[in-house]
Amino acid sequence: MQDVKPNHEKKQEQSPPAAGEAAQTVAEQKTVDELENLRREVQEWRAKAEEYLDNYKRSLADFSNYRKRQDREREQQMLRVSMDVLRRLLPVMDDFDRAIKSIPPEHAGSNWVEGIVLIERKLKSLLEAFHVVPIEALGKPFDPNFHSAVMTEASDTYPAGVVMEELQSGYMLADQVLRPTMVKVSNGPGSQAKQASEN
């Protein structure tokens, strides 16, 4: 006959596998919890990495803007200094123009006159090298941005508000007025007739 084991022995045999399953379930739960913790940590580190990357990009953009601003300011400072120096040369240029215009005809071919003309040419070429260009005013409408009206006069040749004579040359450097042109502006035709009738 077969040995029949008592019931309590059967229960003991079944209970160890149940404890093993519980241990396995606990281990699986620990693994799941650890994975969740690792996922959270990875997300936190990703968020920090994105924040650092964003801060780095902002700093890089700020620095780039700073460099551009510094370059612009440096260029503007150089332009201001150039304009100041060139403004000081313009009266010398005016003096040479007046001297050449007032040379007596009997001295026109002499060596010293040729020397003055040569110096004036060199000065003009120096101004051209710095991109200084004269402001064209004669026959153009008066523009206070480029012209300085010293006097007005009636004219049958030029309509009212048009420059009829340049009294002193004006110059531009890049898009800046180095010195406005001093001009005489026309009052238009008939002004002389009105003045004569009033007297």
Buried (B, 14 or more C-beta within 10 A) or exposed (E): EEEEEEEEEEEEEEEEEEEEEEEEEEEEEEEEEEEEEEEEEEEEEEEEEEEEEEEEEEEEEEEEEEEEEEEEEEEEEEBEEBBEEBEEBBEEBEEBBEBBEEBEEEEEEEEEBEEBBEBBEEBBEEBEEBEBEBBEBEEBEBBEEBBBBEEBEBBEEBEBBBBBBBBBBBBBBEEEBBBBBBBBBBBBBEBEEEEEEEE
